[in-house]
Amino acid sequence: MPVRFSRAAAHLAHLALMGALAALALPAHAADLAVRVLDKHGQPLADAVVMVQSTLPAGAVTPMLEATIQQQKMRFKPYVTVVHAGARVSFTNLDAWDHHVILGPVGPGGFYLDPGQNQQLRLAGKVGDTLARETRSVTQTGAYLLGCHLHGSMRGHLYVADTPWARVSEADGQARFTALPAGPARVRIWHPDQVLDTAPITLDVAAGGAAVTVNTQVAPVRRRQAGA
């Protein structure tokens, strides 16, 4: 004798099936990860771009498609900025004198890969409350160098990440990530002062959270402090 289901039971079964299919499309667990980056002397390394890669399905991750970099007291601030491909980066001059911006992919040794392809702009000095501001787009992933024709000592860095999880390490060397898919992952590091690439670290991100320390061979260059 055929088994008959009520309309309500059929609806509940449909919802259960939809829920099961949705669960397959999302990570079973979301996890947090703390990455601590150390320099060649075992000291916390600031301004390192920390990138986490995972092949597991993830929930919605908002790409970083807007950033502002300021020129103040003869420095680029922040010193290192991370975005994703297609981002629009705004440059603002807070000093009372003119600055220039050179923006281009950087290669080994800290030199522009192709100076002829660099984006360049000039920003007038601040007048009263009026600030010069220009915006440029970046589409190529990897590291970019920021310079100034007018002040050769000015250097900054922009990194266009190829993974949704990318952060810049703080003064304590820490970069923290939330809502990663629990499971296998790979951690990569890039730093403006590196001579050689740091080997990637593989790990399992536990559902309850994980922490990892990455030792590098970076000898950070001591830079002039803001306002000095």
MIDOSE-1310 file (N, C-alpha, C; in nm, 2 decimals, decimal comma, always signed):
residues 228
mpvr	+0,09/-0,12/+0,00/+0,00/+0,00/+0,00/+0,09/+0,12/+0,00; +0,07/+0,22/-0,09/+0,16/+0,34/-0,10/+0,15/+0,42/+0,02; +0,26/+0,48/+0,06/+0,26/+0,57/+0,18/+0,23/+0,71/+0,13; +0,14/+0,77/+0,20/+0,10/+0,91/+0,16/+0,15/+1,01/+0,27
fsra	+0,20/+1,12/+0,22/+0,25/+1,22/+0,31/+0,15/+1,34/+0,30; +0,13/+1,40/+0,42/+0,05/+1,52/+0,42/+0,13/+1,64/+0,35; +0,06/+1,74/+0,31/+0,12/+1,86/+0,25/+0,22/+1,92/+0,35; +0,19/+1,92/+0,48/+0,28/+1,98/+0,58/+0,41/+1,90/+0,59
aahl	+0,39/+1,77/+0,59/+0,51/+1,68/+0,60/+0,60/+1,69/+0,47; +0,53/+1,70/+0,36/+0,61/+1,72/+0,24/+0,69/+1,85/+0,24; +0,63/+1,96/+0,29/+0,69/+2,09/+0,30/+0,81/+2,08/+0,39; +0,79/+2,01/+0,51/+0,91/+2,00/+0,60/+1,02/+1,92/+0,54
ahla	+0,99/+1,81/+0,46/+1,09/+1,73/+0,40/+1,17/+1,82/+0,30; +1,09/+1,90/+0,22/+1,16/+1,99/+0,12/+1,25/+2,09/+0,19; +1,21/+2,15/+0,31/+1,30/+2,24/+0,38/+1,42/+2,17/+0,43; +1,40/+2,05/+0,48/+1,52/+1,97/+0,53/+1,62/+1,94/+0,42
lmga	+1,57/+1,91/+0,30/+1,66/+1,88/+0,18/+1,73/+2,01/+0,14; +1,66/+2,12/+0,14/+1,72/+2,25/+0,10/+1,83/+2,29/+0,20; +1,80/+2,26/+0,33/+1,90/+2,29/+0,44/+2,02/+2,20/+0,42; +2,00/+2,08/+0,39/+2,12/+1,99/+0,37/+2,20/+2,03/+0,25
laal	+2,14/+2,07/+0,14/+2,21/+2,12/+0,02/+2,29/+2,25/+0,05; +2,22/+2,34/+0,13/+2,29/+2,46/+0,17/+2,41/+2,43/+0,25; +2,40/+2,33/+0,34/+2,51/+2,30/+0,43/+2,63/+2,25/+0,35; +2,60/+2,18/+0,24/+2,71/+2,13/+0,16/+2,78/+2,24/+0,09
alpa	+2,72/+2,35/+0,07/+2,78/+2,47/+0,00/+2,86/+2,56/+0,09; +2,84/+2,54/+0,22/+2,91/+2,63/+0,32/+3,00/+2,55/+0,40; +3,10/+2,61/+0,46/+3,19/+2,54/+0,55/+3,12/+2,48/+0,67; +3,16/+2,36/+0,71/+3,09/+2,30/+0,82/+3,11/+2,38/+0,95
haad	+3,23/+2,44/+0,96/+3,26/+2,51/+1,08/+3,34/+2,64/+1,03; +3,32/+2,75/+1,10/+3,40/+2,87/+1,08/+3,50/+2,88/+1,20; +3,62/+2,92/+1,18/+3,72/+2,92/+1,28/+3,80/+3,05/+1,27; +3,87/+3,08/+1,39/+3,96/+3,19/+1,39/+4,10/+3,15/+1,39
lavr	+4,19/+3,24/+1,34/+4,33/+3,20/+1,33/+4,41/+3,33/+1,37; +4,51/+3,31/+1,45/+4,60/+3,41/+1,49/+4,74/+3,37/+1,44; +4,80/+3,46/+1,36/+4,93/+3,44/+1,30/+5,03/+3,54/+1,36; +5,13/+3,49/+1,42/+5,24/+3,57/+1,47/+5,36/+3,56/+1,39
vldk	+5,41/+3,68/+1,34/+5,52/+3,68/+1,25/+5,65/+3,74/+1,32; +5,76/+3,66/+1,31/+5,88/+3,70/+1,37/+5,99/+3,73/+1,27; +6,08/+3,83/+1,30/+6,19/+3,85/+1,21/+6,31/+3,75/+1,23; +6,42/+3,78/+1,17/+6,53/+3,68/+1,18/+6,59/+3,67/+1,31
hgqp	+6,56/+3,77/+1,40/+6,62/+3,77/+1,54/+6,51/+3,73/+1,64; +6,40/+3,68/+1,59/+6,30/+3,63/+1,68/+6,21/+3,74/+1,74; +6,22/+3,86/+1,68/+6,14/+3,97/+1,73/+6,01/+3,99/+1,65; +5,90/+4,04/+1,71/+5,78/+4,06/+1,63/+5,81/+4,15/+1,51
lada	+5,75/+4,11/+1,40/+5,77/+4,17/+1,27/+5,64/+4,24/+1,23; +5,64/+4,38/+1,23/+5,53/+4,46/+1,19/+5,53/+4,47/+1,04; +5,42/+4,52/+0,98/+5,41/+4,55/+0,84/+5,43/+4,43/+0,74; +5,41/+4,31/+0,79/+5,41/+4,20/+0,70/+5,27/+4,17/+0,65
vvmv	+5,26/+4,14/+0,52/+5,13/+4,10/+0,47/+5,12/+3,95/+0,49; +5,01/+3,92/+0,56/+4,99/+3,78/+0,60/+4,87/+3,73/+0,52; +4,88/+3,62/+0,44/+4,77/+3,57/+0,35/+4,74/+3,43/+0,39; +4,62/+3,40/+0,40/+4,57/+3,26/+0,43/+4,50/+3,21/+0,31
qstl	+4,53/+3,09/+0,26/+4,46/+3,03/+0,15/+4,40/+2,90/+0,19; +4,28/+2,87/+0,14/+4,21/+2,75/+0,18/+4,13/+2,71/+0,05; +4,13/+2,58/+0,03/+4,05/+2,52/-0,08/+3,91/+2,48/-0,04; +3,88/+2,50/+0,08/+3,74/+2,47/+0,13/+3,64/+2,58/+0,10
paga	+3,52/+2,54/+0,09/+3,41/+2,64/+0,06/+3,40/+2,74/+0,18; +3,38/+2,86/+0,15/+3,37/+2,96/+0,25/+3,25/+3,05/+0,24; +3,20/+3,11/+0,34/+3,09/+3,20/+0,34/+3,13/+3,33/+0,26; +3,04/+3,42/+0,25/+3,07/+3,54/+0,18/+3,18/+3,62/+0,25
vtpm	+3,28/+3,66/+0,17/+3,39/+3,74/+0,22/+3,39/+3,87/+0,14; +3,39/+3,98/+0,21/+3,38/+4,11/+0,14/+3,52/+4,15/+0,10; +3,55/+4,16/-0,03/+3,68/+4,20/-0,08/+3,71/+4,35/-0,04; +3,84/+4,38/-0,03/+3,89/+4,51/+0,01/+3,91/+4,59/-0,12
leat	+3,81/+4,67/-0,16/+3,81/+4,73/-0,29/+3,83/+4,88/-0,28; +3,85/+4,93/-0,16/+3,87/+5,08/-0,13/+3,98/+5,09/-0,03; +4,07/+5,19/-0,05/+4,17/+5,22/+0,04/+4,22/+5,36/+0,03; +4,26/+5,42/+0,14/+4,32/+5,56/+0,13/+4,46/+5,56/+0,19
iqqq	+4,55/+5,62/+0,11/+4,69/+5,63/+0,16/+4,72/+5,78/+0,17; +4,77/+5,82/+0,28/+4,80/+5,96/+0,30/+4,95/+5,99/+0,29; +4,98/+6,11/+0,25/+5,12/+6,16/+0,25/+5,12/+6,26/+0,36; +5,20/+6,24/+0,47/+5,20/+6,33/+0,58/+5,34/+6,32/+0,65
kmrf	+5,40/+6,44/+0,67/+5,53/+6,45/+0,73/+5,63/+6,36/+0,66; +5,63/+6,37/+0,53/+5,72/+6,31/+0,44/+5,72/+6,15/+0,45; +5,60/+6,10/+0,47/+5,58/+5,96/+0,48/+5,45/+5,92/+0,41; +5,45/+5,79/+0,36/+5,32/+5,73/+0,32/+5,26/+5,67/+0,44
kpyv	+5,13/+5,69/+0,47/+5,06/+5,63/+0,58/+4,93/+5,58/+0,53; +4,90/+5,45/+0,56/+4,99/+5,35/+0,62/+5,12/+5,32/+0,54; +5,22/+5,26/+0,60/+5,34/+5,23/+0,53/+5,31/+5,11/+0,44; +5,23/+5,02/+0,48/+5,19/+4,90/+0,40/+5,03/+4,89/+0,40
tvvh	+4,98/+4,88/+0,28/+4,83/+4,87/+0,27/+4,80/+4,75/+0,18; +4,70/+4,67/+0,22/+4,66/+4,55/+0,15/+4,52/+4,57/+0,09; +4,50/+4,53/-0,03/+4,37/+4,54/-0,10/+4,35/+4,42/-0,19; +4,24/+4,41/-0,27/+4,22/+4,31/-0,36/+4,22/+4,36/-0,50
agar	+4,23/+4,28/-0,60/+4,24/+4,32/-0,74/+4,11/+4,40/-0,78; +4,13/+4,51/-0,85/+4,02/+4,59/-0,89/+3,99/+4,71/-0,79; +4,07/+4,71/-0,68/+4,05/+4,82/-0,58/+4,09/+4,96/-0,63; +4,02/+5,05/-0,58/+4,04/+5,19/-0,61/+4,12/+5,25/-0,48
vsft	+4,23/+5,30/-0,51/+4,32/+5,35/-0,40/+4,33/+5,51/-0,41; +4,29/+5,57/-0,31/+4,29/+5,72/-0,30/+4,42/+5,77/-0,23; +4,48/+5,87/-0,29/+4,60/+5,93/-0,23/+4,57/+6,07/-0,19; +4,60/+6,11/-0,07/+4,57/+6,24/-0,02/+4,70/+6,30/+0,04
nlda	+4,73/+6,43/+0,01/+4,84/+6,50/+0,06/+4,80/+6,59/+0,17; +4,85/+6,56/+0,29/+4,83/+6,64/+0,41/+4,93/+6,74/+0,44; +5,04/+6,74/+0,37/+5,15/+6,83/+0,39/+5,13/+6,96/+0,32; +5,20/+7,07/+0,36/+5,18/+7,20/+0,30/+5,26/+7,22/+0,17
wdhh	+5,33/+7,12/+0,13/+5,41/+7,12/+0,01/+5,37/+7,01/-0,08; +5,41/+7,03/-0,21/+5,37/+6,93/-0,31/+5,44/+6,79/-0,29; +5,37/+6,69/-0,33/+5,42/+6,56/-0,34/+5,39/+6,49/-0,47; +5,47/+6,39/-0,50/+5,45/+6,31/-0,62/+5,42/+6,17/-0,58
vilg	+5,35/+6,09/-0,66/+5,32/+5,95/-0,63/+5,36/+5,87/-0,75; +5,45/+5,77/-0,73/+5,48/+5,67/-0,83/+5,42/+5,54/-0,78; +5,34/+5,48/-0,86/+5,28/+5,35/-0,82/+5,30/+5,25/-0,93; +5,38/+5,14/-0,89/+5,40/+5,03/-0,99/+5,44/+4,90/-0,92
pvgp	+5,42/+4,79/-0,99/+5,46/+4,66/-0,94/+5,61/+4,66/-0,91; +5,65/+4,59/-0,80/+5,79/+4,59/-0,76/+5,84/+4,45/-0,76; +5,97/+4,44/-0,80/+6,03/+4,31/-0,81/+6,14/+4,29/-0,71; +6,22/+4,18/-0,73/+6,33/+4,16/-0,63/+6,43/+4,28/-0,62
ggfy	+6,47/+4,30/-0,50/+6,56/+4,41/-0,48/+6,49/+4,54/-0,46; +6,36/+4,54/-0,46/+6,28/+4,66/-0,43/+6,28/+4,76/-0,55; +6,30/+4,71/-0,67/+6,29/+4,80/-0,79/+6,17/+4,78/-0,87; +6,12/+4,89/-0,94/+6,00/+4,88/-1,02/+6,03/+4,78/-1,13
ldpg	+5,93/+4,69/-1,16/+5,94/+4,59/-1,26/+5,95/+4,65/-1,40; +5,87/+4,75/-1,43/+5,86/+4,82/-1,56/+5,83/+4,97/-1,53; +5,93/+5,05/-1,51/+5,91/+5,19/-1,48/+5,82/+5,26/-1,59; +5,82/+5,21/-1,71/+5,74/+5,27/-1,82/+5,60/+5,25/-1,80
qnqq	+5,56/+5,15/-1,72/+5,42/+5,12/-1,70/+5,36/+5,17/-1,57; +5,45/+5,24/-1,49/+5,41/+5,29/-1,36/+5,30/+5,40/-1,37; +5,21/+5,40/-1,28/+5,11/+5,51/-1,27/+5,17/+5,63/-1,19; +5,16/+5,75/-1,23/+5,22/+5,86/-1,17/+5,12/+5,98/-1,16
lrla	+5,13/+6,05/-1,05/+5,05/+6,17/-1,03/+5,12/+6,26/-0,93; +5,07/+6,39/-0,94/+5,13/+6,49/-0,85/+5,02/+6,55/-0,77; +5,04/+6,57/-0,64/+4,94/+6,62/-0,54/+4,99/+6,75/-0,49; +4,91/+6,86/-0,50/+4,95/+6,99/-0,45/+4,95/+6,99/-0,30
gkvg	+5,02/+7,08/-0,24/+5,03/+7,09/-0,09/+4,89/+7,14/-0,04; +4,87/+7,11/+0,09/+4,75/+7,15/+0,15/+4,74/+7,30/+0,16; +4,62/+7,36/+0,13/+4,60/+7,50/+0,14/+4,47/+7,52/+0,23; +4,49/+7,57/+0,35/+4,38/+7,58/+0,44/+4,32/+7,44/+0,47
dtla	+4,19/+7,42/+0,44/+4,13/+7,29/+0,46/+4,12/+7,22/+0,32; +4,18/+7,27/+0,22/+4,17/+7,21/+0,09/+4,28/+7,11/+0,07; +4,24/+6,98/+0,04/+4,34/+6,87/+0,03/+4,34/+6,82/-0,12; +4,46/+6,80/-0,17/+4,47/+6,74/-0,30/+4,44/+6,59/-0,29
retr	+4,36/+6,53/-0,38/+4,33/+6,39/-0,37/+4,31/+6,33/-0,51; +4,38/+6,22/-0,53/+4,36/+6,15/-0,66/+4,34/+6,00/-0,63; +4,27/+5,93/-0,73/+4,24/+5,79/-0,71/+4,29/+5,71/-0,83; +4,35/+5,60/-0,80/+4,39/+5,51/-0,91/+4,34/+5,37/-0,88
svtq	+4,33/+5,29/-0,99/+4,29/+5,15/-0,97/+4,41/+5,05/-0,99; +4,40/+4,94/-0,92/+4,51/+4,84/-0,93/+4,44/+4,70/-0,97; +4,49/+4,64/-1,07/+4,43/+4,52/-1,12/+4,52/+4,40/-1,11; +4,65/+4,42/-1,11/+4,75/+4,31/-1,10/+4,78/+4,27/-0,96
tgay	+4,77/+4,14/-0,93/+4,80/+4,10/-0,79/+4,95/+4,10/-0,77; +4,99/+4,12/-0,64/+5,13/+4,12/-0,60/+5,17/+4,25/-0,53; +5,30/+4,27/-0,52/+5,35/+4,39/-0,44/+5,37/+4,51/-0,53; +5,33/+4,63/-0,48/+5,35/+4,76/-0,55/+5,44/+4,85/-0,46
llgc	+5,53/+4,92/-0,53/+5,61/+5,02/-0,45/+5,55/+5,16/-0,48; +5,55/+5,24/-0,37/+5,51/+5,38/-0,37/+5,63/+5,47/-0,35; +5,65/+5,56/-0,44/+5,76/+5,65/-0,43/+5,72/+5,80/-0,46; +5,81/+5,89/-0,45/+5,79/+6,03/-0,47/+5,91/+6,09/-0,54
hlhg	+5,89/+6,14/-0,67/+6,00/+6,20/-0,74/+6,06/+6,32/-0,67; +5,97/+6,39/-0,59/+6,02/+6,52/-0,53/+6,09/+6,49/-0,40; +6,07/+6,38/-0,34/+6,13/+6,34/-0,21/+6,17/+6,20/-0,22; +6,30/+6,17/-0,25/+6,34/+6,04/-0,28/+6,34/+5,94/-0,16
smrg	+6,34/+6,00/-0,04/+6,34/+5,91/+0,08/+6,20/+5,85/+0,11; +6,10/+5,90/+0,05/+5,96/+5,86/+0,08/+5,94/+5,72/+0,01; +5,90/+5,63/+0,09/+5,86/+5,49/+0,04/+5,74/+5,44/+0,11; +5,65/+5,37/+0,03/+5,54/+5,31/+0,09/+5,51/+5,18/+0,01
hlyv	+5,42/+5,10/+0,05/+5,40/+4,97/-0,02/+5,25/+4,94/-0,02; +5,21/+4,88/-0,13/+5,07/+4,84/-0,15/+5,08/+4,69/-0,20; +4,99/+4,61/-0,14/+4,99/+4,47/-0,18/+4,85/+4,43/-0,22; +4,84/+4,38/-0,35/+4,71/+4,33/-0,40/+4,71/+4,18/-0,38
adtp	+4,62/+4,14/-0,29/+4,62/+4,00/-0,25/+4,54/+3,91/-0,34; +4,58/+3,79/-0,36/+4,51/+3,69/-0,44/+4,42/+3,59/-0,36; +4,40/+3,62/-0,23/+4,32/+3,54/-0,14/+4,23/+3,63/-0,07; +4,11/+3,59/-0,03/+4,01/+3,68/+0,04/+4,06/+3,71/+0,18
warv	+4,15/+3,63/+0,24/+4,20/+3,65/+0,37/+4,34/+3,71/+0,37; +4,35/+3,84/+0,39/+4,48/+3,90/+0,39/+4,48/+4,02/+0,50; +4,59/+4,03/+0,57/+4,60/+4,13/+0,68/+4,74/+4,18/+0,68; +4,76/+4,30/+0,74/+4,89/+4,35/+0,77/+4,92/+4,33/+0,92
sead	+5,04/+4,27/+0,95/+5,07/+4,25/+1,09/+5,09/+4,38/+1,17; +5,05/+4,37/+1,29/+5,06/+4,49/+1,38/+5,20/+4,50/+1,44; +5,22/+4,60/+1,53/+5,35/+4,62/+1,59/+5,39/+4,49/+1,67; +5,30/+4,41/+1,72/+5,33/+4,29/+1,80/+5,35/+4,17/+1,71
gqar	+5,35/+4,20/+1,58/+5,37/+4,09/+1,48/+5,25/+4,00/+1,45; +5,13/+4,04/+1,51/+5,01/+3,96/+1,50/+4,92/+4,00/+1,39; +4,86/+3,90/+1,32/+4,76/+3,92/+1,22/+4,65/+3,82/+1,26; +4,53/+3,87/+1,28/+4,42/+3,79/+1,32/+4,31/+3,78/+1,22
ftal	+4,26/+3,65/+1,20/+4,15/+3,63/+1,10/+4,03/+3,56/+1,17; +3,92/+3,59/+1,12/+3,79/+3,53/+1,17/+3,71/+3,47/+1,06; +3,63/+3,37/+1,10/+3,54/+3,31/+1,00/+3,61/+3,24/+0,89; +3,73/+3,18/+0,92/+3,79/+3,10/+0,82/+3,72/+2,96/+0,81
pagp	+3,72/+2,89/+0,70/+3,67/+2,75/+0,70/+3,77/+2,66/+0,78; +3,71/+2,59/+0,87/+3,80/+2,50/+0,95/+3,85/+2,39/+0,86; +3,98/+2,36/+0,87/+4,04/+2,25/+0,79/+4,18/+2,30/+0,74; +4,23/+2,23/+0,64/+4,36/+2,26/+0,59/+4,37/+2,40/+0,53
arvr	+4,49/+2,46/+0,56/+4,51/+2,60/+0,51/+4,66/+2,62/+0,49; +4,69/+2,72/+0,41/+4,83/+2,76/+0,39/+4,85/+2,91/+0,42; +4,96/+2,94/+0,49/+4,98/+3,08/+0,53/+5,11/+3,13/+0,45; +5,09/+3,24/+0,39/+5,21/+3,30/+0,31/+5,24/+3,44/+0,37
iwhp	+5,36/+3,48/+0,36/+5,41/+3,61/+0,42/+5,48/+3,68/+0,31; +5,45/+3,82/+0,31/+5,54/+3,91/+0,22/+5,57/+4,03/+0,31; +5,69/+4,07/+0,30/+5,74/+4,19/+0,37/+5,82/+4,28/+0,29; +5,81/+4,41/+0,30/+5,89/+4,51/+0,21/+6,04/+4,49/+0,22
dqvl	+6,09/+4,44/+0,34/+6,23/+4,43/+0,35/+6,28/+4,29/+0,33; +6,20/+4,20/+0,28/+6,25/+4,06/+0,26/+6,35/+4,06/+0,14; +6,45/+3,97/+0,15/+6,54/+3,95/+0,04/+6,50/+3,82/-0,04; +6,45/+3,72/+0,04/+6,40/+3,60/-0,02/+6,26/+3,57/+0,03
dtap	+6,18/+3,50/-0,05/+6,05/+3,47/-0,01/+6,05/+3,38/+0,11; +5,96/+3,40/+0,20/+5,94/+3,31/+0,32/+5,86/+3,19/+0,27; +5,91/+3,07/+0,31/+5,84/+2,95/+0,27/+5,70/+2,94/+0,33; +5,59/+2,90/+0,25/+5,46/+2,90/+0,31/+5,45/+2,79/+0,42
itld	+5,36/+2,82/+0,51/+5,33/+2,73/+0,62/+5,20/+2,66/+0,60; +5,19/+2,53/+0,61/+5,06/+2,45/+0,61/+5,02/+2,41/+0,75; +4,89/+2,42/+0,77/+4,84/+2,38/+0,90/+4,69/+2,34/+0,88; +4,64/+2,29/+0,99/+4,49/+2,26/+1,00/+4,43/+2,36/+1,10
vaag	+4,34/+2,44/+1,05/+4,27/+2,53/+1,13/+4,16/+2,46/+1,20; +4,17/+2,45/+1,34/+4,07/+2,37/+1,41/+3,94/+2,46/+1,43; +3,83/+2,39/+1,44/+3,70/+2,46/+1,45/+3,70/+2,55/+1,57; +3,77/+2,52/+1,68/+3,78/+2,60/+1,80/+3,87/+2,72/+1,79
gaav	+3,95/+2,73/+1,68/+4,05/+2,83/+1,66/+4,19/+2,78/+1,66; +4,28/+2,85/+1,61/+4,42/+2,81/+1,60/+4,51/+2,93/+1,60; +4,64/+2,90/+1,64/+4,74/+3,00/+1,64/+4,87/+2,94/+1,58; +4,94/+3,02/+1,51/+5,07/+2,97/+1,45/+5,17/+3,08/+1,45
tvnt	+5,30/+3,05/+1,46/+5,41/+3,14/+1,46/+5,49/+3,12/+1,33; +5,52/+3,22/+1,26/+5,59/+3,21/+1,13/+5,73/+3,28/+1,15; +5,84/+3,21/+1,15/+5,97/+3,26/+1,15/+6,02/+3,30/+1,01; +6,07/+3,42/+1,00/+6,12/+3,47/+0,87/+6,27/+3,50/+0,88
qvap	+6,33/+3,53/+0,77/+6,47/+3,57/+0,77/+6,47/+3,72/+0,73; +6,36/+3,79/+0,76/+6,36/+3,94/+0,73/+6,43/+4,02/+0,84; +6,52/+4,10/+0,79/+6,59/+4,20/+0,88/+6,53/+4,33/+0,86; +6,43/+4,38/+0,94/+6,36/+4,50/+0,91/+6,45/+4,62/+0,91
vrrr	+6,43/+4,71/+0,81/+6,51/+4,83/+0,81/+6,45/+4,93/+0,90; +6,53/+4,99/+0,98/+6,48/+5,09/+1,08/+6,44/+5,22/+1,00; +6,31/+5,26/+1,02/+6,26/+5,38/+0,95/+6,24/+5,50/+1,05; +6,25/+5,62/+0,99/+6,22/+5,74/+1,07/+6,08/+5,74/+1,12
qaga	+6,07/+5,77/+1,25/+5,94/+5,77/+1,31/+5,86/+5,89/+1,27; +5,72/+5,88/+1,27/+5,64/+5,98/+1,23/+5,66/+6,11/+1,31; +5,67/+6,22/+1,25/+5,69/+6,35/+1,32/+5,84/+6,38/+1,34; +5,93/+6,28/+1,32/+6,07/+6,31/+1,34/+6,13/+6,39/+1,24
